[in-house]
Amino acid sequence: MITVNGEKQEYKKVTVLEFLKTAGYRLETVAVEINEEIVSKRTYETTYLCDEDKIEIIHFVGGG
């Protein structure tokens, strides 16, 4: 199990990039934190989610 934005989810070994794409997130409008550490967008392809990870996905919203 992993926790995403406070909700438990089934765990599958994927990269951050694969997870975001599968979940339908727009890469250009999110930031990802795993276990209270910000993940650089440059490492989304090589950073794997692990069992018990706590993931926060923050959406940026533009406007005025």
C-alpha positions in Angstrom: 0.0 0.0 0.0 1.0 3.6 -0.6 -0.7 6.7 0.6 -1.5 9.4 -2.0 -2.8 12.7 -0.7 -3.9 11.0 2.5 -5.7 8.1 0.9 -4.4 4.5 0.9 -4.0 2.9 -2.5 -2.9 -0.4 -3.8 0.8 -0.5 -4.5 2.4 -1.4 -7.8 6.1 -0.8 -8.6 6.1 2.0 -11.1 8.0 5.2 -11.6 6.6 8.6 -10.5 6.2 9.4 -14.2 4.2 6.2 -14.9 2.0 6.8 -11.9 1.2 10.4 -12.8 0.4 9.5 -16.4 -1.8 6.5 -15.4 -3.6 8.6 -12.8 -4.3 11.4 -15.4 -2.2 14.1 -13.9 -0.8 16.9 -16.1 2.9 16.9 -15.5 3.3 20.6 -16.1 0.9 21.6 -13.3 1.9 19.3 -10.4 4.7 18.9 -7.9 5.4 15.6 -6.2 6.6 15.0 -2.7 7.5 11.5 -1.4 8.0 10.9 2.3 8.2 14.7 2.8 11.0 15.2 0.2 10.3 17.1 -3.1 10.9 15.0 -6.2 12.7 16.8 -9.0 10.8 16.6 -12.3 14.1 15.5 -13.9 14.0 12.3 -11.8 10.3 11.3 -12.4 11.4 8.6 -14.9 13.9 7.0 -12.5 12.2 7.4 -9.1 10.2 4.3 -8.2 7.3 4.3 -5.8 7.9 1.9 -2.9 5.6 0.1 -0.5 4.5 2.4 2.4 5.5 5.6 0.6 3.5 8.7 1.5 3.0 10.8 -1.6 1.6 14.3 -1.9 0.7 15.6 -5.3 0.3 19.4 -5.3 -1.7 21.0 -8.2 -0.7 24.5 -9.4 -3.6 26.7 -10.5 -3.2 29.9 -12.5 -5.5 32.7 -12.6 -6.0 36.3 -11.7 
